[in-house]
């Protein structure tokens, strides 16, 4: 039996998908987008993905490549048009 939050998320995704004739999923390979991709695949069976590809995270590319192969995904690569660094609060972040 589906929990209420999962049921609500599923219904919301289905309503959103009904507005588009040819949807795809923007997938970074991170936790949040992987959960979304999993839910979309449960609802649709399959969905093409557009992947973030950043050269400074090779471990992430290995994970993404493995999931693409295991889930038999139609995947398109996306490379950021611009990249910048920002620092503060003791850390440096990469912005795309």
C-alpha positions in Angstrom: 0.0 0.0 0.0 1.3 3.5 -0.9 1.8 6.0 1.8 -0.1 9.3 1.4 3.0 11.4 0.6 4.0 8.9 -2.1 0.5 8.8 -3.5 0.3 12.6 -3.6 3.7 12.8 -5.3 2.6 10.3 -7.9 -0.7 12.0 -8.6 1.1 15.4 -8.9 3.7 13.9 -11.3 0.9 12.3 -13.4 -1.0 15.7 -13.6 2.2 17.5 -14.7 3.0 14.8 -17.3 -0.4 15.1 -18.8 0.4 18.6 -19.9 3.3 17.5 -22.1 3.4 15.3 -25.2 7.1 14.3 -25.1 8.6 14.8 -21.6 12.1 14.2 -20.6 13.9 14.3 -17.2 16.8 16.6 -16.4 19.0 14.3 -14.4 22.2 15.3 -12.6 22.9 11.9 -11.1 22.4 13.3 -7.6 20.0 11.9 -5.0 17.0 14.1 -5.7 17.0 13.8 -9.5 17.6 10.0 -9.3 14.5 9.6 -7.0 12.5 11.7 -9.5 13.8 9.7 -12.4 12.9 6.5 -10.5 9.3 7.7 -9.9 9.0 8.8 -13.5 10.1 5.4 -14.8 7.6 3.7 -12.5 4.8 5.9 -13.9 5.8 6.0 -17.6 7.9 2.8 -18.0 10.7 4.8 -19.7 11.6 8.4 -20.2 14.6 10.1 -21.9 17.0 11.9 -19.7 19.3 14.9 -20.2 22.4 14.4 -18.1 24.6 17.0 -16.5 28.3 16.3 -17.4 30.9 18.1 -15.4 34.6 17.1 -15.8 35.5 17.6 -12.2 33.3 14.8 -10.8 34.5 11.6 -12.5 33.0 9.4 -9.8 29.6 10.9 -10.6 30.1 10.1 -14.3 30.8 6.5 -13.5 27.6 6.3 -11.4 25.6 8.0 -14.2 27.1 5.7 -16.9 26.3 2.6 -14.8 22.7 3.7 -14.2 22.2 4.5 -17.9 23.4 1.1 -18.8 21.5 -0.8 -16.0 18.2 1.0 -16.6 18.7 1.1 -20.4 18.1 4.8 -20.5 17.9 7.0 -23.6 20.4 9.7 -22.4 21.5 13.0 -23.8 24.5 14.9 -22.4 24.4 18.5 -21.4 27.5 20.6 -20.7 27.1 23.9 -18.9 27.5 27.0 -21.1 29.2 28.9 -18.3 30.9 27.9 -15.1 31.9 30.1 -12.1 33.3 29.7 -8.7 31.9 31.3 -5.5 33.3 31.1 -2.0 32.0 31.9 1.4 31.2 30.2 4.7 34.4 28.2 4.5 33.6 26.5 1.2 33.9 27.0 -2.6 31.0 26.1 -4.9 30.8 25.6 -8.6 28.0 27.4 -10.4 26.6 26.4 -13.8 
